[in-house]
Amino acid sequence: MYNLVMKDLKLGVNPMFFLLPILMGALMLVPGWLYFLVPLYFCWITIPNMFAGFRTQNDLIFTTMMPVSRKDIVKARVFVIVILEILHLVIAMIYGMITIRLYPHLIYYFFAPHMGFWGLCFVMFAIFNLVFVPMYYKTAYKYGGATISSITAAMLFAGVAQWLGIQNSFLSDTFKGTGVDNMALQITILIAGIVIYIAFTMIAYRIAVKRFLKVEII
């Protein structure tokens, strides 16, 4: 499995996708911006272009010719997706911490980049993975429908969460009001988001394996 992951990282993933989190993460420095958009660039740019590259390179045929199981093929690809997602979030978090210190008295209309917000971002990626990975492995070749569906699901979650964060006084206070000073609450939301991310990604992986085992590769 390690060799499959390294194959993807060295041959299948364009080096630009490792630079993208640094470039897009810098948008976190924009004061009071809609910060949900920053991790969404992973969904909009990295995933469709990366899987288009895999298809162009006939990666599926090449990989299935190797002495590896289909289960490991799926596991390695999901692991690569997770690595890139975590990279996007960690770098964005670093920029977010800088933003909080640069603008300590800024009044936020949208979510502020505190720990609770990143918990929501983990949930957004969890939903993305739950939709994208199983749909893609129905064929392990066609990525268009899976990409559109998963991006739509992630954006719907972000949109609804942000709307509730504006309309609901409790959520507004939790994510950009006095609640941001409650470290126990913020850490709890972040941990909950990470747990959901792990759970949904594992479910997506298991469904994908079952589907990929049924795919006929010519």
C-alpha positions in Angstrom: 0.0 0.0 0.0 2.9 2.3 0.8 4.3 1.9 -2.7 0.9 2.7 -4.2 0.6 5.9 -2.2 4.1 6.9 -3.3 3.3 6.1 -6.9 0.3 8.5 -6.8 2.2 11.2 -4.9 5.2 11.1 -7.3 3.6 10.2 -10.6 -0.1 10.9 -10.4 -0.3 14.2 -8.4 1.0 17.3 -10.2 3.4 19.2 -7.9 1.2 22.2 -8.4 -1.4 20.5 -6.1 1.1 20.6 -3.3 1.7 24.3 -3.8 -2.0 25.1 -4.2 -2.8 24.9 -0.4 -0.1 27.6 0.2 -1.5 29.9 -2.6 -5.2 29.4 -1.8 -4.6 29.4 1.9 -3.3 32.9 1.7 -6.9 34.0 1.1 -7.4 33.4 4.8 -5.5 36.7 5.3 -8.4 38.6 3.7 -10.2 40.2 6.7 -13.8 39.0 7.2 -13.9 36.9 4.1 -16.1 33.9 3.5 -13.5 31.4 4.7 -15.4 28.3 3.6 -14.2 29.1 0.1 -10.6 28.4 0.9 -10.9 24.6 1.5 -13.4 24.4 -1.3 -10.7 25.1 -3.8 -9.5 21.6 -3.1 -12.8 20.3 -4.4 -13.0 22.7 -7.3 -9.4 22.5 -8.6 -7.4 19.6 -7.1 -9.9 16.7 -7.3 -11.2 17.2 -10.9 -7.7 17.9 -12.3 -6.0 15.1 -10.4 -8.5 12.5 -11.5 -8.5 13.8 -15.1 -4.7 13.2 -14.9 -5.2 9.7 -13.7 -7.6 9.0 -16.5 -5.3 10.5 -19.1 -2.4 8.4 -17.9 -4.4 5.2 -18.0 -3.6 4.8 -14.3 -6.4 2.3 -13.7 -5.0 -0.2 -16.2 -1.4 0.3 -15.1 -2.3 -0.1 -11.4 -4.4 -3.2 -11.9 -1.5 -4.9 -13.7 0.6 -4.5 -10.5 0.7 -7.4 -8.0 -1.6 -5.6 -5.6 -5.2 -6.1 -4.4 -8.1 -4.0 -5.4 -8.6 -3.2 -1.7 -5.2 -1.7 -1.5 -5.7 0.3 -4.7 -8.7 2.0 -3.2 -7.1 2.4 0.2 -4.0 4.1 -1.3 -6.1 6.5 -3.4 -8.3 7.5 -0.5 -5.1 8.0 1.6 -3.8 10.4 -1.0 -7.0 12.3 -1.0 -6.8 12.6 2.8 -3.2 13.7 2.7 -4.1 16.6 0.3 -7.2 17.5 2.3 -5.3 17.7 5.6 -2.6 19.7 3.8 -5.2 22.2 2.7 -6.7 22.5 6.2 -3.5 22.7 8.2 -2.0 25.4 6.0 -5.3 27.3 6.0 -5.4 27.0 9.9 -1.9 28.6 10.1 -3.0 31.5 7.9 -6.2 31.7 10.0 -4.2 32.1 13.2 -2.2 34.9 11.6 -5.4 36.6 10.6 -6.8 36.4 14.1 -3.7 38.1 15.4 -3.6 40.7 12.6 -7.2 41.8 13.1 -8.0 41.1 16.8 -10.9 43.5 16.9 -12.5 42.7 13.5 -16.3 42.2 13.5 -17.1 39.1 11.4 -20.2 38.7 9.3 -19.3 35.2 8.2 -17.6 32.5 10.4 -14.3 33.6 12.1 -11.3 31.2 11.6 -11.4 29.8 15.1 -11.1 26.1 16.0 -14.9 25.5 15.8 -14.9 26.7 12.2 -12.2 24.2 11.3 -14.4 21.5 12.8 -17.1 22.5 10.3 -14.5 22.3 7.5 -13.6 18.7 8.5 -17.4 17.9 8.3 -17.5 19.5 4.8 -14.7 17.3 3.6 -16.3 14.3 5.3 -19.4 14.8 3.2 -17.3 15.4 0.1 -15.5 12.1 0.6 -18.7 10.2 1.4 -20.2 11.2 -1.9 -17.2 11.3 -4.2 -15.2 8.1 -3.3 -18.1 5.6 -3.6 -19.5 7.2 -6.7 -16.1 7.2 -8.4 -15.5 3.6 -7.7 -18.7 2.5 -9.4 -16.5 2.6 -12.5 -13.0 3.7 -11.1 -12.8 5.6 -14.4 -15.6 8.2 -14.8 -15.0 11.0 -12.3 -17.3 13.8 -13.7 -20.6 12.8 -12.1 -18.9 12.0 -8.8 -17.1 15.3 -8.8 -20.2 17.4 -9.5 -22.3 15.5 -6.9 -19.6 15.7 -4.2 -18.9 19.4 -4.8 -22.6 20.2 -4.8 -23.0 18.3 -1.5 -20.0 20.1 0.1 -21.2 23.5 -1.1 -24.7 22.8 0.2 -23.3 22.0 3.6 -21.1 25.1 3.7 -24.0 27.3 2.5 -26.5 26.0 5.0 -24.0 26.1 7.9 -23.0 29.6 7.0 -26.6 30.7 6.7 -27.5 29.2 10.1 -24.4 30.9 11.5 -25.8 34.2 10.4 -29.5 33.6 11.2 -29.2 31.7 14.5 -28.0 33.8 17.4 -26.6 30.8 19.3 -24.5 29.6 16.4 -23.4 33.1 15.6 -22.2 33.6 19.2 -20.5 30.2 19.2 -18.5 30.7 16.0 -17.8 34.4 16.0 -19.0 35.9 19.3 -18.2 35.2 22.9 -18.2 31.5 22.3 -14.8 31.7 20.6 -13.3 32.4 24.0 -14.7 29.1 25.3 -11.8 26.9 24.5 -13.5 23.7 25.8 -16.4 24.4 23.4 -14.1 25.2 20.4 -12.0 22.1 21.0 -15.1 19.9 21.3 -16.4 21.2 18.0 -13.1 20.6 16.3 -12.7 17.1 17.7 -16.3 16.3 16.7 -15.6 17.4 13.2 -12.4 15.3 13.0 -14.3 12.2 14.3 -17.0 12.7 11.7 -14.4 13.2 9.0 -12.7 9.9 10.0 -16.0 8.0 10.2 -17.4 9.2 6.9 -14.1 8.6 5.1 -13.9 5.1 6.4 -17.5 4.4 5.4 -16.8 5.9 1.9 -13.7 3.6 1.6 -15.6 0.5 2.6 -18.4 1.2 0.1 -15.8 2.0 -2.6 -14.0 -1.3 -2.1 -17.3 -3.3 -2.4 -18.1 -1.4 -5.6 -14.6 -1.6 -7.1 -14.5 -5.4 -6.6 -17.5 -5.6 -9.0 -15.9 -3.4 -11.7 -14.9 -5.2 -14.9 -11.6 -3.8 -16.2 -10.9 -4.4 -19.9 
